[in-house]
Amino acid sequence: TNNNSLSFDGTDDYVEIASNQILDFGNQFTIITWVKRNGTSNVDEFLLSRFDHTGINNPPIGWALLFDNNSLLQFAFNDNGNYYSNSNITDNDWHLVSVTRNVSGSLTFYIDGNIDKIHYNVPQHSGAGINFWIGARQFLYPSFFNGSIEDISFWNKALTQSEIQKYMSTPPTGNEAGLVGYWNFNEGSGNTL
């Protein structure tokens, strides 16, 4: 019955979740979340990240889902893989954004349940052993999201388009096959999520 979201001010708000092996991506995965931006920005705004960067001479490892400075969705991993959506999101309204990778290496962006862009032969990546951040990237150069996020789900399989569309109107119950992480932000108060 609750329908809450987390609000991020673009300056210093974030959620940190300790590294957990269950959130390590295998050769297939799905990330789904509702987002609402508070305007556009000329800097990258990180929605979700598992990046680690130990120094200027060491490349970052891990992955991130973000809006780039052109308001395109971007899935980035390690220091050598940046994949973008076709459509940008600039209208300050709620959108369901999703990214999947299947066993053949196809990375697909969905916006509001519709296929937006497919990239082929995308290498596997996991973010293993790295903390998970919501609303920020926290390493050498921090970056924050300005807007609201709700109903984040992580899956260890590539959901189909019809499955993603199903979760637009009916959120997961928490016991679906392949669901490894789900945050609906309907519990907690103050600094506790």
N, C-alpha and C positions, 0 to 999 in steps of 0.2 A: 504493500500500500504506500510505502514511502517512495519518493521520486526525487532524491537529492543529488547534488553534484558538488564537486570541489571547485572553488574559485581561485584562480591564480592571478597575481597582480603584475606579472612580467618583470618583477624586480628581484624578489628573493623567496617566493613561495615554492615549496616542493614537498614531495613525499619520498622518503627513502625506505626501501625494503631490503633487508639483508639478503645476500646471495643465497640462493637455494637451488639445488641440483634439479629440482622438478621444473624450474623455469628455463633450463638449458634447451636451446633449440636443437632438434635433430635435423634430418634431411627434409622434413616438412613441418609447417607450422601455420597458424593463423593468429592474427592480432585483430581485435575488434574494439572500437571505442566510439562513444559519442563525444563530439567536441563543438564548442562554440567560441569563436574568436572575438576578442574585443578590439576590432579594427585590425589593420595590417601593419606590418613592421618592415623596416629595411634590414633587419637582422634575422638570423635563424631562430626559430622558436621551437624548443624541444618538447614534444608531448610525452614520449617514453624513451628511456635510454638505459643501456647496460654498457657504457663505455668506461674504459680506464685508460689513463694517459699519465705515465710516470715521469715524463720530462720532455722538454722541447726536442731532444734528439731521438726519442723513442716514439714510434708510430702508435696511435691509439688502437686499442683492440676492443671488440665488442660490436654493438649495433645500436641504432637509434631510429625512431620514427619522429619526424619533425616537419614543420612548415619552413621552407627555405625563404630567402628574401624576396622571392617572386610569388609567394603564397601558394607554391606547389607543394604537395605532399612529397616527402623524400624519405626513402629507406636507405640508410647509410650503414656500412659495416667496415670494420677495420679501417685501414687508411686508403683503400683502393677500390671501394665499391659504393657508388652513389646511384640510386635508381629513383626516377621521378614519375609522378602522375602526369597526365595530360592536362587536367583541369586544375585551376587554382580556386581557392576558397577565400572569398573576400567579403561576403554579405552579412557577417555578424549574426548568423542564424545557426541552429543546431544541425549537424551533419553526422551521419554514421560513416566513419572511415575505417577501412579494413585493408589488410595486406596479407596475402597467403603465399606460401612457397610449397610446390608439390614435389614429389619424389623425382620428377624429371628435370627439376631446376627452374621451372617457370614461376616467376614472381609476379603476382597480380594485384593491382590496386583496385579497390572498390570504393565508390563514393555513393552513399545512400543506396547501397545494395546493387548498384550498376557497375559493370566492368568499365574502368576508366583507362587502364593501360596494362599491357602484359610485357614483361621482359623475360627473355629466354636465356638458358644456360647460366643462371645465377649461382655462384658458388655457395656452398654450405657455410653457415656461421652460427655461433651459439651464444657468446657472451658468458661462457662458463666461468664460474668463480668470481663474478663481478656483481656488486650491488645493483639493484633495480631502482630507477628514479622515475617518478611521475611528475611531469610539469617542469623538468629541468634536465640539463646535462651538467654534471658536477665533476669536472676535472680541470685541467690546466686553465682553460678559459670557460668559466661557467656561462650558461645561457638559460633563460627562463621563458615559460609560456605565459601569455597574457590572454586569459579567457577562462572557460569552464570545461571540465572533463567529467564524464560519468560513464558507468558501466563498462569497465575495461575487462575483456576476457582474453586469455591466452589458451591456445589449443596446440596439442602435439600432432595435429593432422591438418591437412589443407581442406577447409570446409568448401562446399560447393556454393555457387551463387544462390541457389534456392535456400540453403541452410543459413547463409548470411542474411538473406531477406527475412527469413523467419525470425531471427533474433533482433530485427528492427522493431518488431511489435511485441515480441514475447521474450524477455530476457532469460538467460539460462537459469535453471533451478539449482544448479551446483553439482549435480551428479551425472551430467552427460558424459558419454564416452569420449575421451580425448581432451576434456576440459582440465587444464592443469592449474589455472589461476583465474580468479574472478573477484573483482572489486566493484561493488555497486554503490559504495559510499553512503549507505543508509544507516550505519551504526557508528557510534563514537561521538566524542564532543571535544571541544578545545583543540589541543594539539594531538589527540589520539584518533586514529582512523581505524 
